[in-house]
Amino acid sequence: MDDVVYRLQKDLVGKSLSEAQAECDKEFLKYRVVEQDGKQMGITDDFRPLRLNFTVVKNMIKSVSLG
């Protein structure tokens, strides 16, 4: 599973939010949008190594981090 997480962390950058969500759903991975168009979203501080955090600008994934 870790291999999938690390691969997606790189591969999702540049895709639309809906494409990224579909990829994560296909792999049964949790995800959340932590920033959208410069606005920080309300998130919890719990760290989950198998969850992807998306930074989204104009509906495109700009960065992906773990947590």
DAVENWO-V241449 format. One record per pair of residues at least 6 apart in sequence whose ideal C-beta (glycine too) atoms are under 7 Angstrom apart, sorted by the first residue. I is the first residue (numbers start at 0). J is the second residue. Records with the same first field share a line. If there is no record, write none. Layout:
I = J ; J
This chain:
0 = 49
3 = 26
4 = 28 ; 49 ; 65
7 = 22 ; 23 ; 26 ; 51
8 = 51 ; 63 ; 65
11 = 19 ; 22 ; 60 ; 63
12 = 60 ; 61 ; 62 ; 63
13 = 59 ; 60
14 = 60
15 = 58 ; 59
16 = 53 ; 55 ; 58 ; 60
19 = 53 ; 60
20 = 30
23 = 30 ; 51
28 = 49 ; 51
29 = 47 ; 49 ; 50
30 = 50 ; 51 ; 53
31 = 42 ; 50 ; 52 ; 53
32 = 40 ; 53 ; 55
33 = 40 ; 42 ; 52 ; 53 ; 54
34 = 40 ; 54 ; 55
35 = 55
36 = 56 ; 57
46 = 66
47 = 66
48 = 65
50 = 66
51 = 63 ; 65
52 = 63 ; 64 ; 66
53 = 60 ; 63
54 = 61 ; 62
55 = 61
